[in-house]
Amino acid sequence: MNLLDLIMGDSGNQQVIGQLAKRAGVSEKEISNILAQAVPAVSRGMKSKMSDENGLSSIMDILKDKQPERYIEKPEELATNNSVVDDGNSILSQIFGNKDTSREVASRVATKAGSSSGVVKMLLPIIASLAMGAFSKKGKATAAPAQEPQSSGMMGMVKNFIDADDDGSIVDDLFTMAVRRFF
């Protein structure tokens, strides 16, 4: 299951879309288009960051410190709570490294979604918080049924997240990431 599916849930989380539309002052259709482009971009950044030990550690710290799953559980906070933006900016800083990369991602997302770059720049931190929240919530759900410590469940979630081709091994996927990054 990809992050967009996790954010939207099985029935399509209209409350998330509605709250984002309210905050941005745009239509729900535009929000859906933005999410369809932005979530995969954030997901790629997360995968890239998790491909090394320090990056994985920083992602795990964000999950522990920011508790972003609360934005999935209480989408009404998306429209008014400014901590979602602060948390999202921290997340973007960790996964993209700098504001210039975040701005470039926002510009590409805006072009593909047919939206203004200003709207996407405003929403990208919130979308990053949602993506990290969905990732965290899924990790906790994975850990709970198995009665394992949370870190084992989360590490299993990380493995599944990185395993792009669903072959059960992340070695080939990490190799592909390294090749793309260095060659």
GUPASE-896976 format. One record per atom (N, C-alpha, C, O, CB): residue in one letter; x, y, z. Coordinates in steps of 0.1 Angstrom, whole numbers, plus 5000, padded with zeros to 4 digits. Atoms other than C-alpha are relative to their C-alpha. Glycine has a CB too. Layout:
AXYZ;...
//
This chain:
M500849885000;M500050005000;M500950125000;M501850135008;M499050005012;N499149885000;N501550344991;N499550105010;N498450095015;N500050064985;L500349904990;L501550655012;L498750074997;L497950115007;L501150105002;L501349935004;L498650824993;L498949915005;L497949975011;L500050024985;D501150094995;D496450515001;D499950005015;D498850005020;D500349864995;L500050004986;L497550525037;L499450135005;L498750135015;L501449995005;I500649874996;I496650895040;I498550014998;I497850055006;I500750124992;M501450005003;M493350855023;M499249905006;M498049915007;M499849994985;G500850114994;G492350535040;G499349924990;G499249964978;G499150065011;D500750095009;D490250265025;D498850074993;D498650044981;D499449885008;S501249945006;S487250485018;S500350144994;S499450214990;S498950025010;G499649865005;G489150805008;G499650105011;G498550125013;G499250034987;N500249914988;N489551045037;N499650144995;N500550224993;N501350005008;Q500549885005;Q487351325025;Q500350115010;Q500450235007;Q498549994997;Q499849904990;Q487951505058;Q501450064998;Q501650185000;Q499949945014;V498749945003;V491651545050;V500050094988;V500550204989;V501149884997;I500149925012;I490851675016;I499350135003;I499750244999;I499349934989;G500849884997;G488251915030;G500750105009;G500750225007;G498749955008;Q499249924991;Q490552045057;Q501150074992;Q501450194995;Q500549925012;L498949945008;L493352105032;L499450114991;L500050214989;L500849894992;A500749915009;A490952275008;A499650135008;A499850245003;A498749944994;K500449884991;K489652505037;K501350085003;K501250205002;K499449955013;R498749934996;R493252595047;R500550084988;R501050194989;R501049915005;A499449945012;A494352665011;A499150094993;A499550184984;A500549904991;G501049925007;G491152824999;G499849964985;G499650044977;G500450155001;V500250065014;V490952594968;V499049895001;V498649855012;V501449964995;S500950115000;S488652324957;S500649875004;S501849855004;S499449994985;E499650144996;E488751964969;E500649934989;E501549854990;E498849935006;K499450065011;K489451854934;K501450044998;K502349964995;K499250044987;E498649955001;E492552074933;E500949935010;E502049905008;E500050155001;I499350074989;I493651924966;I500349864996;I501449814998;I499250015014;S499850145004;S493151574953;S501249994989;S502049904990;S498749944994;N499050005011;N495351664922;N501450035007;N502449975003;N499750114990;I498749974993;I498051814945;I500549885008;I501749855007;I499850125009;L499650124992;L498051514968;L500549894991;L501549824994;L498849955008;A499650115010;A498351274938;A501450034995;A502149934992;A499049994989;Q498649975005;Q501551454928;Q501050025011;Q502149975010;Q500050134992;A499149974989;A503051564961;A500349885009;A501549875013;A499450115009;V499750124991;V502751244982;V501049914994;V501949875001;V498749925002;P498950085006;P504851034957;P501350075001;P502350015003;P499649964986;A498749934999;A507451314957;A500649995014;A501849975016;A499850154995;V499550014986;V507651314995;V500449865003;V501449845010;V498850055009;S499650154998;S507650934995;S501449974994;S502249905001;S498949914993;R498750025006;R510650934971;R501150065009;R502150005011;R500150064986;G499049944991;G512451174994;G500249925013;G501349915018;G499550145004;M499850094988;M511750955024;M500749884997;M501649845005;M498649975006;K499350125003;K512950645007;K501550034998;K502349955002;K499449944987;S498649965002;S516150824996;S500750025014;S501849985016;S500050124991;K499449974986;K516750945032;K500249885008;K501249875015;K499050105007;M499950124992;M516150605047;M501049904994;M501249795000;M498649935001;S499150095006;S518650445024;S501449995007;S502249915004;S500250034985;D498850014992;D521450525048;D499750005015;D498650055018;D501050124996;E500350024986;E521750465085;E499750135007;E498850145015;E501249945007;N500249874994;N521950835095;N498650054996;N497950115004;N501050104996;G501349965004;G518950915074;G498849935006;G497849985010;G499949994985;L501050084993;L516950625088;L499850045014;L498750055019;L500449854999;S500049964986;S517850735123;S499250145001;S498450165010;S501450025006;S500749875000;S516651095115;S498549984998;S497750055004;S500650104990;I501450025002;I513350965102;I499349945012;I498249985016;I499849904987;M500550064987;M512850745133;M499950115011;M498950105019;M500949885004;D500149894990;D513551055155;D498850094997;D498150125007;D501350085000;I501249925004;I510951255136;I498749935005;I497849995011;I499950034985;L501250084996;L508350975142;L499850005015;L498750015020;L500249864994;K500150004985;K509150965179;K499750145005;K498950155014;K501349955006;D500149864994;D509451345185;D498850074996;D498150145004;D501250084996;K501149925005;K506751485163;K498749945001;K497650015001;K500350044985;Q501250085000;Q504151215165;Q499050044989;Q497950084992;Q499350015014;P500849955011;P502751305131;P498849924997;P497949974989;P500850014988;E501250085003;E500151025131;E498750085005;E497650055001;E500149875007;R501149924995;R497951275150;R499350084989;R498150104991;R500450095011;Y500749925011;Y497251465118;Y499249914991;Y498249954985;Y501150064991;I500850105007;I495851145102;I498849975009;I497649965004;I500849874997;E501050044991;E493851065133;E499050125003;E497850105006;E500549965013;K500849884997;K492551425138;K500250104989;K500850214990;K500450075014;P499849925012;P492351585103;P499550155002;P499950244995;P499449944988;E500549874998;E490451885117;E501250105004;E501150225003;E499050005011;E498949924996;E493852005130;E500850064988;E501550164989;E501049925008;L499349955012;L495052055094;L499750144996;L500550214991;L499749904989;A500449875005;A493052365088;A500450115009;A500650235004;A498550004999;T499749894991;T494052565119;T501249995008;T501850095012;T498850025009;N498850024991;N496952415138;N501350034992;N501649964983;N500049855005;N498849965007;N500152585128;N501249905003;N502249914996;N500450145004;S498950104997;S502352305144;S500149904989;S501249854987;S499749935014;V499950095011;V501452095114;V501050054989;V501749984983;V498649974994;V499149935010;V503352345092;V501549995006;V502449964998;V499650154998;D498650004994;D506352365117;D500549864999;D501749844995;D499950055014;D499650145001;D506451985119;D500449964985;D501449904983;D498949905005;G499750035014;G506251955081;G501250064995;G501950004987;G498850054992;N498749945004;N509052205076;N501249935005;N502249914998;N500050155004;S498950094994;S511251995099;S500149874992;S501349834989;S499749975015;I499950125008;I510351685079;I500650034987;I501449954982;I498549944999;L499549965013;L510951855046;L501550035001;L502349994992;L499350124994;S498649974998;S514351975059;S500849875001;S501949864995;S500250095012;Q499350124998;Q515251625069;Q500049924987;Q501149864983;Q499449925010;I500050095011;I514151445037;I500550074987;I501149994979;I498649964997;F499549945012;F515151705011;F501350085002;F502050114993;F499050104994;G498749944997;G518051865029;G500050165000;G500850215008;G501049964990;N500049855000;N517352235021;N498750054994;N497949984987;N501250054992;K501249935005;K514652485012;K499950004985;K498850004979;K499850145006;D500050005014;D515752504976;D499449884993;D498749884984;D501450034995;T500650125005;T514952144970;T498549995002;T497849944993;T500749885006;S501450004997;S511652174987;S499250094990;S498150064985;S499750055014;R500749915009;R510752474965;R500049944986;R499049964979;R500850145000;E499950065013;E511852284934;E498949894999;E498249884989;E501449944997;V501050105000;V509651994944;V498650064999;V497750014992;V500149915013;A501249935001;A506752234950;A499750054986;A498550044982;A499950115010;S500249945014;S507152394916;S499749894990;S498749904982;S501350074995;R500450115009;R507152054898;R498649945003;R497949914994;R501149895002;V501350054996;V504151934918;V498950104995;V497950054989;V499949995015;A501049915004;A502252254910;A499849994985;A498749994980;A500550155003;T500150025015;T503052214872;T499249884997;T498349884989;T501450004994;K500650135003;K501951854872;K498550005005;K497749934998;K500749885006;A501350004995;A498851914893;A499150114994;A497950114997;A500050025016;G500849895006;G497752224874;G499650105011;G498550165010;G498849954993;S500349914989;S497852444905;S501150115001;S502150104994;S500049925014;S499049904999;S499752754916;S501149955009;S500849885019;S499350135006;S498950044992;S503152714931;S499950055014;S500349995024;S501350044994;G500249954987;G502152934960;G499149915009;G499449895021;G499350144999;V500950104993;V499352694970;V500849885004;V500749835015;V498749974992;V499250124998;V501652394967;V501150035011;V501349945020;V500649944987;K499049974990;K504452564987;K499450015014;K500049975024;K500750144996;M500749994988;M501952645014;M499649865006;M499749835018;M498750094999;L500550134996;L500652285015;L501049895002;L500849805009;L499049954990;L499050115000;L503852085010;L500449965015;L500649845017;L501250054993;P499650054987;P504852095047;P498949925007;P499149835014;P500350135009;I501150074994;I501351985057;I499949864994;I499649765001;I498750084997;I500150135007;I501451705031;I501249915006;I501049795007;I500250024985;A498950074994;A504851605045;A499749945014;A500049835017;A501350085001;S500550044987;S503351585080;S499049884998;S499149785006;S499450115008;L501050105003;L500451375066;L500749874996;L500449765000;L499050044990;A499350125005;A502851135048;A500849935011;A500749815012;A501050044989;M499350064988;M505051085079;M499049955010;M499349845016;M500950115006;G501150054990;G501851045100;G499549874995;G499349775003;G498950105001;A500550135006;A500550775076;A501149895002;A500749785005;A499650024985;F498950094998;F503950605077;F500149955014;F500349835017;F501350064995;S499950034986;S504050615115;S498849915004;S499049815011;S500150135008;K501250074996;K500450495119;K500149854995;K499849765002;K498850074995;K499850135006;K501150205095;K501049915008;K500849805010;K500450014985;G499050074993;G504250115114;G499549955014;G499949845018;G501250095002;K500650034987;K502450115147;K499049884999;K498949795007;K499350125007;A501050115002;A499649895133;A500749874996;A500249765000;A499150044988;T499250125004;T502249655119;T500649945013;T500649815014;T501150034990;A499450054987;A503849625154;A499049945009;A499349845016;A500850115007;A501050044990;A500649585174;A499649864999;A499649785009;A498950095000;P500550145001;P499249255160;P501149905003;P500749795009;P499449984987;A499050104998;A502549075162;A500550005015;A501349925018;A501250034991;Q499649994986;Q503049185199;Q501550015000;Q502249965010;Q499649885008;E498649975001;E506549295189;E500350145006;E499450225007;E500649984986;P499749864997;P508449595202;P499750094988;P499850054977;P501450015005;Q500449905011;Q507449905182;Q501150014990;Q500950034978;Q499750135006;S498949985010;S510949935167;S500149894990;S500449914978;S501350015008;S500050115010;S510749585151;S498950024990;S499150004978;S499849875008;G501149975010;G507349675136;G500350114991;G500150114979;G498750035008;M499649895008;M508650005124;M501149964990;M501050014979;M500550125009;M498950045009;M511749845110;M499449914989;M499949924977;M501149935007;G500750085010;G509549595092;G499350094990;G499350074978;G499049915006;M500749905009;M507549895078;M501050064991;M500750094979;M499250105009;V498949945008;V510750055067;V500449914988;V500649954977;V501250045008;K499650095010;K511749745049;K499049994989;K499349994977;K500349865006;N501050015011;N508449715031;N499950134992;N499650124980;N498649975007;F500049875007;F508550085022;F501150014990;F500950064979;F500150115010;I498949995010;I511950055006;I499949894989;I500449924978;I501349985008;D500150115010;D511149724988;D499050044989;D497950004989;D499549875007;A500849955011;A509849894957;A499449904991;A498349914986;A500850104992;D500550105010;D509449584936;D499449885007;D499049785001;D501249954992;D500750104992;D507849374964;D500649864998;D499849764998;D498650004996;D499450145001;D510349084960;D500449945014;D501049835014;D501250014990;G499650054986;G510949054998;G501450045004;G501850015015;G499849855000;S498749964997;S514449194996;S500250154997;S499750204987;S501049914991;I499749865003;I515649544999;I501450034994;I501750144990;I499850085013;V498749985005;V519149484987;V500050054986;V500850154984;V500749865001;D500049955013;D518349534951;D499450144999;D499950224991;D499149914991;D500649865000;D516249844959;D501050105005;D501150215000;D498850005008;L499049914995;L519049994980;L501150024989;L501650134987;L500649955013;F499049985011;F521549924951;F499550094990;F500250184985;F500349864995;T500549925011;T519250084926;T500050155005;T500350244997;T498549964997;M499949864995;M518950394949;M501450065000;M501650174996;M499450005015;A498649955000;A522750414952;A500450034986;A501150134984;A500949895006;V499649975014;V523250384915;V499450134995;V500150214988;V499549884991;R500749875005;R520650664908;R500750125007;R500850235001;R498649995004;R499449884992;R522350884935;R501450034995;R501850154994;R499949975014;F498649985002;F525950834925;F500449994985;F501550034982;F500849905008;F499650025014;F525850764887;F499150074991;F499350074979;F500149864996;
//
